[in-house]
Amino acid sequence: MRVEWLSVAARNHTSQLVVSSTPFVIVYRIEGKVIIILRLLHGAQQWPPAS
């Protein structure tokens, strides 16, 4: 199985990493040389939450 990664810029200075062939999206932020994982979402969830 081949897994592809697609990273897209998102709101609030975060990025989203879409893992192909899975329903998961990783919301993260890069600070210097550190990657901070903020959330691991199922593709059916909305991020950020609606106000």
N, CA, C and O atoms as a Tripos MOL2 file, in Angstrom:
@<TRIPOS>MOLECULE
protein
  204   203    51     0     0
PROTEIN
NO_CHARGES

@<TRIPOS>ATOM
      1 N           0.8330   -1.1750    0.0000 N.3       1 MET1
      2 CA          0.0000    0.0000    0.0000 C.3       1 MET1
      3 C           0.8810    1.2420    0.0000 C.2       1 MET1
      4 O           1.8290    1.3440    0.7780 O.2       1 MET1
      5 N           0.5650    2.1610   -0.8590 N.am      2 ARG2
      6 CA          1.3220    3.4110   -0.9580 C.3       2 ARG2
      7 C           0.5450    4.5170   -0.2550 C.2       2 ARG2
      8 O          -0.6450    4.7030   -0.5080 O.2       2 ARG2
      9 N           1.2130    5.2450    0.6220 N.am      3 VAL3
     10 CA          0.5770    6.3510    1.3420 C.3       3 VAL3
     11 C           1.1730    7.6580    0.8380 C.2       3 VAL3
     12 O           2.3940    7.7970    0.7580 O.2       3 VAL3
     13 N           0.3220    8.6070    0.5010 N.am      4 GLU4
     14 CA          0.7750    9.9220    0.0610 C.3       4 GLU4
     15 C           0.3630   10.9570    1.0810 C.2       4 GLU4
     16 O          -0.6610   10.8160    1.7500 O.2       4 GLU4
     17 N           1.1660   11.9980    1.1980 N.am      5 TRP5
     18 CA          0.9070   13.0640    2.1560 C.3       5 TRP5
     19 C           0.7010   14.3550    1.3870 C.2       5 TRP5
     20 O           1.4450   14.6550    0.4530 O.2       5 TRP5
     21 N          -0.3040   15.1150    1.7780 N.am      6 LEU6
     22 CA         -0.5770   16.4190    1.1760 C.3       6 LEU6
     23 C          -0.7360   17.4170    2.3000 C.2       6 LEU6
     24 O          -1.6280   17.2750    3.1360 O.2       6 LEU6
     25 N           0.1170   18.4220    2.3300 N.am      7 SER7
     26 CA          0.0550   19.4300    3.3750 C.3       7 SER7
     27 C          -0.5110   20.7130    2.7850 C.2       7 SER7
     28 O          -0.0790   21.1630    1.7230 O.2       7 SER7
     29 N          -1.4790   21.2960    3.4800 N.am      8 VAL8
     30 CA         -2.0920   22.5440    3.0160 C.3       8 VAL8
     31 C          -2.1190   23.5470    4.1570 C.2       8 VAL8
     32 O          -2.2800   23.1780    5.3210 O.2       8 VAL8
     33 N          -1.9580   24.8380    3.8060 N.am      9 ALA9
     34 CA         -2.0370   25.8940    4.8050 C.3       9 ALA9
     35 C          -3.4780   26.0400    5.2620 C.2       9 ALA9
     36 O          -4.4080   25.9270    4.4620 O.2       9 ALA9
     37 N          -3.6560   26.2870    6.5310 N.am     10 ALA10
     38 CA         -4.9900   26.4470    7.1040 C.3      10 ALA10
     39 C          -5.0450   27.7540    7.8940 C.2      10 ALA10
     40 O          -4.1050   28.5490    7.8810 O.2      10 ALA10
     41 N          -6.1490   27.9500    8.5690 N.am     11 ARG11
     42 CA         -6.3140   29.1720    9.3720 C.3      11 ARG11
     43 C          -5.5180   29.1030   10.6680 C.2      11 ARG11
     44 O          -5.0230   28.0440   11.0540 O.2      11 ARG11
     45 N          -5.4030   30.2420   11.3290 N.am     12 ASN12
     46 CA         -4.7860   30.3410   12.6590 C.3      12 ASN12
     47 C          -3.3370   29.8640   12.6910 C.2      12 ASN12
     48 O          -2.9050   29.2620   13.6750 O.2      12 ASN12
     49 N          -2.5850   30.1270   11.6260 N.am     13 HIS13
     50 CA         -1.1620   29.7730   11.5630 C.3      13 HIS13
     51 C          -0.9240   28.2750   11.7340 C.2      13 HIS13
     52 O           0.0770   27.8640   12.3190 O.2      13 HIS13
     53 N          -1.8400   27.4690   11.2260 N.am     14 THR14
     54 CA         -1.6820   26.0210   11.2760 C.3      14 THR14
     55 C          -1.6600   25.4720    9.8580 C.2      14 THR14
     56 O          -1.9740   26.1770    8.8990 O.2      14 THR14
     57 N          -1.2880   24.2170    9.7390 N.am     15 SER15
     58 CA         -1.3450   23.5040    8.4720 C.3      15 SER15
     59 C          -2.0820   22.2000    8.6990 C.2      15 SER15
     60 O          -2.1960   21.7180    9.8260 O.2      15 SER15
     61 N          -2.5770   21.6410    7.6120 N.am     16 GLN16
     62 CA         -3.2690   20.3620    7.6910 C.3      16 GLN16
     63 C          -2.5430   19.3700    6.8040 C.2      16 GLN16
     64 O          -2.2180   19.6670    5.6550 O.2      16 GLN16
     65 N          -2.2960   18.2000    7.3430 N.am     17 LEU17
     66 CA         -1.6410   17.1310    6.6120 C.3      17 LEU17
     67 C          -2.6920   16.0670    6.3290 C.2      17 LEU17
     68 O          -3.1950   15.4220    7.2480 O.2      17 LEU17
     69 N          -3.0190   15.8870    5.0610 N.am     18 VAL18
     70 CA         -4.0350   14.9190    4.6490 C.3      18 VAL18
     71 C          -3.3300   13.6220    4.2970 C.2      18 VAL18
     72 O          -2.4460   13.6010    3.4390 O.2      18 VAL18
     73 N          -3.7180   12.5410    4.9560 N.am     19 VAL19
     74 CA         -3.1100   11.2390    4.7130 C.3      19 VAL19
     75 C          -4.0040   10.4930    3.7210 C.2      19 VAL19
     76 O          -5.1030   10.0680    4.0750 O.2      19 VAL19
     77 N          -3.5360   10.3340    2.4870 N.am     20 SER20
     78 CA         -4.3630    9.6850    1.4670 C.3      20 SER20
     79 C          -4.6350    8.2320    1.8360 C.2      20 SER20
     80 O          -3.8770    7.6130    2.5830 O.2      20 SER20
     81 N          -5.7130    7.7080    1.3090 N.am     21 SER21
     82 CA         -6.1570    6.3330    1.5640 C.3      21 SER21
     83 C          -6.6140    6.1150    3.0000 C.2      21 SER21
     84 O          -6.8530    4.9800    3.4130 O.2      21 SER21
     85 N          -6.7360    7.2020    3.7650 N.am     22 THR22
     86 CA         -7.2760    7.1260    5.1230 C.3      22 THR22
     87 C          -8.2370    8.2940    5.3010 C.2      22 THR22
     88 O          -8.1960    9.2450    4.5200 O.2      22 THR22
     89 N          -9.0940    8.2430    6.3050 N.am     23 PRO23
     90 CA        -10.0010    9.3600    6.5540 C.3      23 PRO23
     91 C          -9.4010   10.3970    7.5090 C.2      23 PRO23
     92 O         -10.1330   11.2190    8.0600 O.2      23 PRO23
     93 N          -8.0760   10.3700    7.7120 N.am     24 PHE24
     94 CA         -7.4840   11.2100    8.7480 C.3      24 PHE24
     95 C          -6.7870   12.4480    8.2180 C.2      24 PHE24
     96 O          -6.1930   12.4540    7.1400 O.2      24 PHE24
     97 N          -6.8860   13.5090    9.0320 N.am     25 VAL25
     98 CA         -6.2280   14.7890    8.7650 C.3      25 VAL25
     99 C          -5.4840   15.1630   10.0420 C.2      25 VAL25
    100 O          -6.0450   15.0930   11.1360 O.2      25 VAL25
    101 N          -4.2200   15.5600    9.9000 N.am     26 ILE26
    102 CA         -3.4180   15.9810   11.0440 C.3      26 ILE26
    103 C          -3.2900   17.5010   10.9830 C.2      26 ILE26
    104 O          -2.8180   18.0500    9.9870 O.2      26 ILE26
    105 N          -3.7120   18.1750   12.0480 N.am     27 VAL27
    106 CA         -3.5830   19.6280   12.1340 C.3      27 VAL27
    107 C          -2.3200   19.9030   12.9420 C.2      27 VAL27
    108 O          -2.1620   19.4000   14.0550 O.2      27 VAL27
    109 N          -1.4130   20.7160   12.3670 N.am     28 TYR28
    110 CA         -0.1370   20.9420   13.0360 C.3      28 TYR28
    111 C           0.3630   22.3620   12.8180 C.2      28 TYR28
    112 O          -0.1370   23.0950   11.9640 O.2      28 TYR28
    113 N           1.3650   22.7320   13.6140 N.am     29 ARG29
    114 CA          2.0190   24.0330   13.4910 C.3      29 ARG29
    115 C           3.5190   23.8010   13.6230 C.2      29 ARG29
    116 O           3.9580   22.9390   14.3840 O.2      29 ARG29
    117 N           4.2910   24.5680   12.8860 N.am     30 ILE30
    118 CA          5.7490   24.4730   12.9720 C.3      30 ILE30
    119 C           6.2630   25.7070   13.7000 C.2      30 ILE30
    120 O           5.9730   26.8380   13.3090 O.2      30 ILE30
    121 N           7.0250   25.4770   14.7590 N.am     31 GLU31
    122 CA          7.6530   26.5510   15.5250 C.3      31 GLU31
    123 C           9.1490   26.2910   15.5450 C.2      31 GLU31
    124 O           9.6360   25.4340   16.2830 O.2      31 GLU31
    125 N           9.8640   27.0360   14.7340 N.am     32 GLY32
    126 CA         11.3030   26.8160   14.6160 C.3      32 GLY32
    127 C          11.5660   25.4580   13.9940 C.2      32 GLY32
    128 O          11.1310   25.1880   12.8740 O.2      32 GLY32
    129 N          12.2740   24.6030   14.7140 N.am     33 LYS33
    130 CA         12.5790   23.2570   14.2310 C.3      33 LYS33
    131 C          11.6510   22.2000   14.8280 C.2      33 LYS33
    132 O          11.8980   21.0010   14.6990 O.2      33 LYS33
    133 N          10.5750   22.6570   15.4860 N.am     34 VAL34
    134 CA          9.6620   21.7460   16.1820 C.3      34 VAL34
    135 C           8.3240   21.6940   15.4670 C.2      34 VAL34
    136 O           7.7650   22.7300   15.1060 O.2      34 VAL34
    137 N           7.8090   20.4880   15.2630 N.am     35 ILE35
    138 CA          6.4710   20.2970   14.7090 C.3      35 ILE35
    139 C           5.5440   19.9530   15.8640 C.2      35 ILE35
    140 O           5.7640   18.9780   16.5820 O.2      35 ILE35
    141 N           4.5050   20.7630   16.0350 N.am     36 ILE36
    142 CA          3.5450   20.5480   17.1200 C.3      36 ILE36
    143 C           2.2500   20.0240   16.5190 C.2      36 ILE36
    144 O           1.6040   20.7130   15.7300 O.2      36 ILE36
    145 N           1.8710   18.8040   16.8900 N.am     37 ILE37
    146 CA          0.6230   18.2180   16.4010 C.3      37 ILE37
    147 C          -0.4930   18.6880   17.3280 C.2      37 ILE37
    148 O          -0.4950   18.3980   18.5250 O.2      37 ILE37
    149 N          -1.4510   19.4270   16.7420 N.am     38 LEU38
    150 CA         -2.5390   19.9990   17.5200 C.3      38 LEU38
    151 C          -3.7330   19.0700   17.6170 C.2      38 LEU38
    152 O          -4.3590   18.9530   18.6700 O.2      38 LEU38
    153 N          -4.0420   18.4130   16.5160 N.am     39 ARG39
    154 CA         -5.2070   17.5330   16.4770 C.3      39 ARG39
    155 C          -4.9950   16.4380   15.4410 C.2      39 ARG39
    156 O          -4.3010   16.6320   14.4420 O.2      39 ARG39
    157 N          -5.5990   15.2940   15.6940 N.am     40 LEU40
    158 CA         -5.7290   14.2320   14.7090 C.3      40 LEU40
    159 C          -7.2250   14.0790   14.4930 C.2      40 LEU40
    160 O          -7.9480   13.6500   15.3920 O.2      40 LEU40
    161 N          -7.6850   14.4280   13.3080 N.am     41 LEU41
    162 CA         -9.1140   14.4640   13.0190 C.3      41 LEU41
    163 C          -9.5200   13.3850   12.0390 C.2      41 LEU41
    164 O          -8.7570   13.0140   11.1480 O.2      41 LEU41
    165 N         -10.7190   12.8920   12.2140 N.am     42 HIS42
    166 CA        -11.3420   12.0540   11.1940 C.3      42 HIS42
    167 C         -11.8330   13.0130   10.1190 C.2      42 HIS42
    168 O         -12.2670   14.1180   10.4450 O.2      42 HIS42
    169 N         -11.7790   12.6320    8.8700 N.am     43 GLY43
    170 CA        -12.1390   13.5140    7.7570 C.3      43 GLY43
    171 C         -13.5460   14.0770    7.8190 C.2      43 GLY43
    172 O         -13.8270   15.0810    7.1650 O.2      43 GLY43
    173 N         -14.4400   13.4630    8.5860 N.am     44 ALA44
    174 CA        -15.8100   13.9530    8.6940 C.3      44 ALA44
    175 C         -15.9400   15.0840    9.7140 C.2      44 ALA44
    176 O         -16.9930   15.7170    9.7930 O.2      44 ALA44
    177 N         -14.8910   15.3500   10.4960 N.am     45 GLN45
    178 CA        -14.9380   16.4080   11.4950 C.3      45 GLN45
    179 C         -14.5400   17.7400   10.8670 C.2      45 GLN45
    180 O         -13.8190   17.7730    9.8700 O.2      45 GLN45
    181 N         -15.0140   18.8350   11.4540 N.am     46 GLN46
    182 CA        -14.7000   20.1620   10.9570 C.3      46 GLN46
    183 C         -13.6510   20.8010   11.8610 C.2      46 GLN46
    184 O         -13.7500   20.7260   13.0860 O.2      46 GLN46
    185 N         -12.6350   21.4350   11.2450 N.am     47 TRP47
    186 CA        -11.6000   22.1490   12.0050 C.3      47 TRP47
    187 C         -11.3430   23.4650   11.3360 C.2      47 TRP47
    188 O         -11.2030   23.4880   10.1130 O.2      47 TRP47
    189 N         -11.2710   24.5660   12.0480 N.am     48 PRO48
    190 CA        -11.6330   24.6830   13.4500 C.3      48 PRO48
    191 C         -13.1280   24.5410   13.6420 C.2      48 PRO48
    192 O         -13.8940   24.6990   12.6910 O.2      48 PRO48
    193 N         -13.5560   24.2430   14.8690 N.am     49 PRO49
    194 CA        -14.9930   24.0660   15.1220 C.3      49 PRO49
    195 C         -15.7750   25.3320   14.7730 C.2      49 PRO49
    196 O         -15.2750   26.4440   14.9430 O.2      49 PRO49
    197 N         -16.9820   25.1600   14.2940 N.am     50 ALA50
    198 CA        -17.8280   26.3050   13.9770 C.3      50 ALA50
    199 C         -18.1770   27.0390   15.2680 C.2      50 ALA50
    200 O         -18.4330   26.4090   16.2940 O.2      50 ALA50
    201 N         -18.1860   28.3680   15.2160 N.am     51 SER51
    202 CA        -18.4870   29.1400   16.4340 C.3      51 SER51
    203 C         -19.9640   29.3040   16.6360 C.2      51 SER51
    204 O         -20.3890   29.9260   17.6090 O.2      51 SER51
@<TRIPOS>BOND
     1     1     2 1
     2     2     3 1
     3     3     4 2
     4     3     5 am
     5     5     6 1
     6     6     7 1
     7     7     8 2
     8     7     9 am
     9     9    10 1
    10    10    11 1
    11    11    12 2
    12    11    13 am
    13    13    14 1
    14    14    15 1
    15    15    16 2
    16    15    17 am
    17    17    18 1
    18    18    19 1
    19    19    20 2
    20    19    21 am
    21    21    22 1
    22    22    23 1
    23    23    24 2
    24    23    25 am
    25    25    26 1
    26    26    27 1
    27    27    28 2
    28    27    29 am
    29    29    30 1
    30    30    31 1
    31    31    32 2
    32    31    33 am
    33    33    34 1
    34    34    35 1
    35    35    36 2
    36    35    37 am
    37    37    38 1
    38    38    39 1
    39    39    40 2
    40    39    41 am
    41    41    42 1
    42    42    43 1
    43    43    44 2
    44    43    45 am
    45    45    46 1
    46    46    47 1
    47    47    48 2
    48    47    49 am
    49    49    50 1
    50    50    51 1
    51    51    52 2
    52    51    53 am
    53    53    54 1
    54    54    55 1
    55    55    56 2
    56    55    57 am
    57    57    58 1
    58    58    59 1
    59    59    60 2
    60    59    61 am
    61    61    62 1
    62    62    63 1
    63    63    64 2
    64    63    65 am
    65    65    66 1
    66    66    67 1
    67    67    68 2
    68    67    69 am
    69    69    70 1
    70    70    71 1
    71    71    72 2
    72    71    73 am
    73    73    74 1
    74    74    75 1
    75    75    76 2
    76    75    77 am
    77    77    78 1
    78    78    79 1
    79    79    80 2
    80    79    81 am
    81    81    82 1
    82    82    83 1
    83    83    84 2
    84    83    85 am
    85    85    86 1
    86    86    87 1
    87    87    88 2
    88    87    89 am
    89    89    90 1
    90    90    91 1
    91    91    92 2
    92    91    93 am
    93    93    94 1
    94    94    95 1
    95    95    96 2
    96    95    97 am
    97    97    98 1
    98    98    99 1
    99    99   100 2
   100    99   101 am
   101   101   102 1
   102   102   103 1
   103   103   104 2
   104   103   105 am
   105   105   106 1
   106   106   107 1
   107   107   108 2
   108   107   109 am
   109   109   110 1
   110   110   111 1
   111   111   112 2
   112   111   113 am
   113   113   114 1
   114   114   115 1
   115   115   116 2
   116   115   117 am
   117   117   118 1
   118   118   119 1
   119   119   120 2
   120   119   121 am
   121   121   122 1
   122   122   123 1
   123   123   124 2
   124   123   125 am
   125   125   126 1
   126   126   127 1
   127   127   128 2
   128   127   129 am
   129   129   130 1
   130   130   131 1
   131   131   132 2
   132   131   133 am
   133   133   134 1
   134   134   135 1
   135   135   136 2
   136   135   137 am
   137   137   138 1
   138   138   139 1
   139   139   140 2
   140   139   141 am
   141   141   142 1
   142   142   143 1
   143   143   144 2
   144   143   145 am
   145   145   146 1
   146   146   147 1
   147   147   148 2
   148   147   149 am
   149   149   150 1
   150   150   151 1
   151   151   152 2
   152   151   153 am
   153   153   154 1
   154   154   155 1
   155   155   156 2
   156   155   157 am
   157   157   158 1
   158   158   159 1
   159   159   160 2
   160   159   161 am
   161   161   162 1
   162   162   163 1
   163   163   164 2
   164   163   165 am
   165   165   166 1
   166   166   167 1
   167   167   168 2
   168   167   169 am
   169   169   170 1
   170   170   171 1
   171   171   172 2
   172   171   173 am
   173   173   174 1
   174   174   175 1
   175   175   176 2
   176   175   177 am
   177   177   178 1
   178   178   179 1
   179   179   180 2
   180   179   181 am
   181   181   182 1
   182   182   183 1
   183   183   184 2
   184   183   185 am
   185   185   186 1
   186   186   187 1
   187   187   188 2
   188   187   189 am
   189   189   190 1
   190   190   191 1
   191   191   192 2
   192   191   193 am
   193   193   194 1
   194   194   195 1
   195   195   196 2
   196   195   197 am
   197   197   198 1
   198   198   199 1
   199   199   200 2
   200   199   201 am
   201   201   202 1
   202   202   203 1
   203   203   204 2
@<TRIPOS>SUBSTRUCTURE
     1 MET1         2 RESIDUE 1 A MET
     2 ARG2         6 RESIDUE 1 A ARG
     3 VAL3        10 RESIDUE 1 A VAL
     4 GLU4        14 RESIDUE 1 A GLU
     5 TRP5        18 RESIDUE 1 A TRP
     6 LEU6        22 RESIDUE 1 A LEU
     7 SER7        26 RESIDUE 1 A SER
     8 VAL8        30 RESIDUE 1 A VAL
     9 ALA9        34 RESIDUE 1 A ALA
    10 ALA10       38 RESIDUE 1 A ALA
    11 ARG11       42 RESIDUE 1 A ARG
    12 ASN12       46 RESIDUE 1 A ASN
    13 HIS13       50 RESIDUE 1 A HIS
    14 THR14       54 RESIDUE 1 A THR
    15 SER15       58 RESIDUE 1 A SER
    16 GLN16       62 RESIDUE 1 A GLN
    17 LEU17       66 RESIDUE 1 A LEU
    18 VAL18       70 RESIDUE 1 A VAL
    19 VAL19       74 RESIDUE 1 A VAL
    20 SER20       78 RESIDUE 1 A SER
    21 SER21       82 RESIDUE 1 A SER
    22 THR22       86 RESIDUE 1 A THR
    23 PRO23       90 RESIDUE 1 A PRO
    24 PHE24       94 RESIDUE 1 A PHE
    25 VAL25       98 RESIDUE 1 A VAL
    26 ILE26      102 RESIDUE 1 A ILE
    27 VAL27      106 RESIDUE 1 A VAL
    28 TYR28      110 RESIDUE 1 A TYR
    29 ARG29      114 RESIDUE 1 A ARG
    30 ILE30      118 RESIDUE 1 A ILE
    31 GLU31      122 RESIDUE 1 A GLU
    32 GLY32      126 RESIDUE 1 A GLY
    33 LYS33      130 RESIDUE 1 A LYS
    34 VAL34      134 RESIDUE 1 A VAL
    35 ILE35      138 RESIDUE 1 A ILE
    36 ILE36      142 RESIDUE 1 A ILE
    37 ILE37      146 RESIDUE 1 A ILE
    38 LEU38      150 RESIDUE 1 A LEU
    39 ARG39      154 RESIDUE 1 A ARG
    40 LEU40      158 RESIDUE 1 A LEU
    41 LEU41      162 RESIDUE 1 A LEU
    42 HIS42      166 RESIDUE 1 A HIS
    43 GLY43      170 RESIDUE 1 A GLY
    44 ALA44      174 RESIDUE 1 A ALA
    45 GLN45      178 RESIDUE 1 A GLN
    46 GLN46      182 RESIDUE 1 A GLN
    47 TRP47      186 RESIDUE 1 A TRP
    48 PRO48      190 RESIDUE 1 A PRO
    49 PRO49      194 RESIDUE 1 A PRO
    50 ALA50      198 RESIDUE 1 A ALA
    51 SER51      202 RESIDUE 1 A SER
